[in-house]
């Protein structure tokens, strides 16, 4: 099976990255990988992918901002994008993701069969049917809203996890301590994006409200 270029997987969790990479390579697809949006943009500048599979919650440059940059660059605007996420899965999250010009949205964990079927369908789809992106102003407002909503959710999860760490049995405590650490890391990524969004977009004072 051949494609006009490799499939780019953008995922910061190593075992999930490896799982998707192995699944696609087993079926003959050439694959390149990146751990965040910044690294992915660098790869695209060197080798144009036929398709992008990207997570959303990642350090440095998350999937939303990465997809917006890809879709609004005339050199890459026609590369199909599939979001694959376990965190941004509300109906509002999905609607915003698709408004950025993504062709599909998959929730983790993704079965191998579903991943392969979706990739094959997108690669055989008429490029003229791919959706376009949105303006910087629309993106800024929608992105800010999604980040704020997700930050509130993560803060609530941290509060609940801290309470459980202090109350569960010794056998259960390590599990909730690990969950607490993971959620605090995710909160940090979201807070970083909120602080740097205006710089990332080259914003000149546009208000998200």
C-alpha positions as CSV (number, residue, x, y, z in Angstrom):
1,X,0.0,0.0,0.0
2,X,1.5,3.4,-1.0
3,X,0.5,7.0,-0.1
4,X,1.7,10.3,-1.6
5,X,3.7,10.8,1.6
6,X,4.1,9.4,5.1
7,X,1.4,9.5,7.8
8,X,2.5,11.9,10.6
9,X,1.5,10.8,14.1
10,X,1.7,13.6,16.8
11,X,1.4,12.1,20.3
12,X,3.2,12.8,23.5
13,X,2.5,9.5,25.3
14,X,5.1,7.0,24.1
15,X,3.1,3.8,24.3
16,X,0.2,5.3,22.4
17,X,2.5,6.7,19.8
18,X,4.2,3.3,19.4
19,X,0.8,1.5,19.2
20,X,-0.5,3.7,16.4
21,X,2.9,3.6,14.6
22,X,3.1,-0.2,14.7
23,X,-0.5,-0.6,13.6
24,X,0.0,1.6,10.5
25,X,3.4,0.3,9.6
26,X,2.1,-3.3,9.8
27,X,-0.3,-2.4,7.0
28,X,2.4,-0.9,4.9
29,X,2.0,2.8,5.6
30,X,5.1,4.9,5.9
31,X,5.0,6.7,9.2
32,X,6.9,9.7,10.8
33,X,6.3,10.7,14.4
34,X,6.4,13.8,16.6
35,X,5.9,14.3,20.4
36,X,4.3,17.8,20.1
37,X,3.0,20.4,17.7
38,X,6.3,22.3,17.5
39,X,8.2,19.2,16.5
40,X,5.5,18.2,14.0
41,X,5.7,21.6,12.3
42,X,9.4,21.1,11.9
43,X,8.9,17.7,10.3
44,X,6.3,19.0,7.9
45,X,8.7,21.6,6.7
46,X,11.1,18.8,5.7
47,X,8.7,16.1,4.5
48,X,5.1,16.7,3.6
49,X,2.8,14.1,5.1
50,X,-0.2,12.6,3.3
51,X,-2.2,12.6,6.5
52,X,-1.8,13.9,10.1
53,X,-3.1,12.0,13.2
54,X,-2.8,14.3,16.2
55,X,-3.5,14.2,19.9
56,X,-4.9,17.5,21.4
57,X,-3.5,17.8,24.9
58,X,0.3,18.1,24.4
59,X,3.2,20.2,25.7
60,X,4.7,23.2,23.8
61,X,2.0,23.4,21.1
62,X,-1.2,21.4,21.5
63,X,-3.3,19.8,18.8
64,X,-5.8,22.6,18.4
65,X,-3.1,25.3,17.8
66,X,-1.0,22.9,15.7
67,X,-4.0,22.1,13.4
68,X,-4.9,25.8,13.1
69,X,-1.3,26.6,11.9
70,X,-1.4,23.7,9.4
71,X,-4.8,24.6,8.0
72,X,-3.9,28.3,7.7
73,X,-0.6,27.8,5.9
74,X,-1.2,27.8,2.1
75,X,1.6,25.2,1.7
76,X,-0.1,22.7,4.1
77,X,-3.7,23.7,4.1
78,X,-4.8,20.7,2.1
79,X,-3.2,18.0,4.3
80,X,-6.1,16.1,6.0
81,X,-6.1,16.1,9.8
82,X,-7.6,13.5,12.1
83,X,-7.8,14.3,15.8
84,X,-7.3,11.4,18.3
85,X,-8.1,12.4,21.9
86,X,-9.0,11.1,25.3
87,X,-9.2,14.4,27.1
88,X,-11.1,16.8,24.7
89,X,-14.1,14.7,24.0
90,X,-17.1,16.8,24.9
91,X,-19.5,17.7,22.1
92,X,-18.2,21.3,22.3
93,X,-14.6,20.0,22.0
94,X,-15.4,17.9,19.0
95,X,-17.3,20.7,17.3
96,X,-14.4,23.1,17.7
97,X,-11.9,20.5,16.5
98,X,-13.9,19.9,13.3
99,X,-14.3,23.6,12.8
100,X,-10.5,23.9,12.5
101,X,-10.7,21.8,9.3
102,X,-10.2,18.3,10.7
103,X,-11.8,15.5,8.6
104,X,-12.4,13.1,11.5
105,X,-12.4,12.9,15.3
106,X,-11.5,9.6,17.1
107,X,-11.8,9.0,20.8
108,X,-9.1,7.1,22.6
109,X,-8.7,4.2,23.1
110,X,-9.0,3.6,19.3
111,X,-9.4,0.0,18.1
112,X,-6.9,-0.9,15.4
113,X,-9.6,-1.8,13.0
114,X,-11.3,1.6,13.5
115,X,-8.0,3.4,13.0
116,X,-7.1,1.6,9.8
117,X,-10.6,2.0,8.3
118,X,-10.6,5.7,9.1
119,X,-7.1,6.3,7.7
120,X,-8.0,4.4,4.5
121,X,-11.2,6.3,4.0
122,X,-9.5,9.7,4.4
123,X,-6.6,8.8,2.1
124,X,-9.0,7.8,-0.6
125,X,-11.3,10.8,-0.1
126,X,-11.4,13.6,-2.7
127,X,-9.2,16.4,-1.4
128,X,-11.6,18.9,-2.7
129,X,-14.1,17.7,-0.1
130,X,-11.8,18.5,2.9
131,X,-13.1,21.3,5.1
132,X,-11.3,24.6,5.4
133,X,-10.2,26.3,8.6
134,X,-11.4,29.3,10.5
135,X,-10.0,32.8,11.0
136,X,-7.5,33.7,13.7
137,X,-10.2,35.7,15.6
138,X,-12.6,32.8,15.5
139,X,-9.9,30.4,16.6
140,X,-8.8,32.6,19.4
141,X,-12.2,32.8,20.9
142,X,-13.1,29.2,20.5
143,X,-9.7,28.0,21.7
144,X,-9.8,30.2,24.8
145,X,-13.2,28.8,25.7
146,X,-12.1,25.2,25.3
147,X,-9.0,25.8,27.4
148,X,-10.9,27.5,30.1
149,X,-13.5,24.7,30.3
150,X,-10.8,22.0,30.4
151,X,-8.8,23.9,33.0
152,X,-11.8,24.0,35.3
153,X,-12.4,20.3,34.7
154,X,-8.8,19.5,35.6
155,X,-8.9,21.6,38.7
156,X,-12.0,19.8,39.9
157,X,-10.4,16.4,39.2
158,X,-7.3,17.4,41.2
159,X,-9.4,18.4,44.2
160,X,-11.2,15.1,44.1
161,X,-8.0,13.1,43.6
162,X,-6.4,14.9,46.6
163,X,-9.4,14.0,48.8
164,X,-9.2,10.4,47.8
165,X,-5.5,10.1,48.3
166,X,-6.1,11.0,52.0
167,X,-9.0,8.7,52.5
168,X,-8.5,5.5,50.4
169,X,-6.8,2.3,51.7
170,X,-3.0,1.9,51.4
171,X,-3.5,-0.5,48.5
172,X,-5.5,2.0,46.5
173,X,-3.4,5.1,47.4
174,X,-0.6,4.6,44.7
175,X,-3.2,4.5,42.0
176,X,-4.8,7.8,43.0
177,X,-1.4,9.4,43.6
178,X,-0.4,8.5,40.0
179,X,-3.7,9.9,38.8
180,X,-3.1,13.1,40.8
181,X,0.3,13.6,39.3
182,X,-0.9,13.0,35.7
183,X,-3.8,15.4,36.1
184,X,-1.5,18.1,37.6
185,X,0.8,17.7,34.5
186,X,-2.2,18.1,32.2
187,X,-3.3,21.2,34.1
188,X,0.1,22.6,33.6
189,X,0.0,22.1,29.9
190,X,-3.4,23.9,29.7
191,X,-2.3,26.8,31.8
192,X,0.8,27.2,29.6
193,X,-1.4,27.3,26.5
194,X,-3.6,29.9,28.1
195,X,-0.6,32.1,29.0
196,X,1.0,31.9,25.6
197,X,-2.0,31.8,23.2
198,X,-1.7,35.5,22.2
199,X,2.0,35.1,21.4
200,X,1.4,31.8,19.4
201,X,-1.2,33.4,17.3
202,X,0.6,36.7,16.9
203,X,-2.4,38.3,18.5
204,X,-2.5,42.1,18.6
205,X,-5.0,42.6,21.4
206,X,-8.1,40.6,20.3
207,X,-10.3,39.8,23.2
208,X,-11.7,36.3,23.6
209,X,-15.0,37.6,24.7
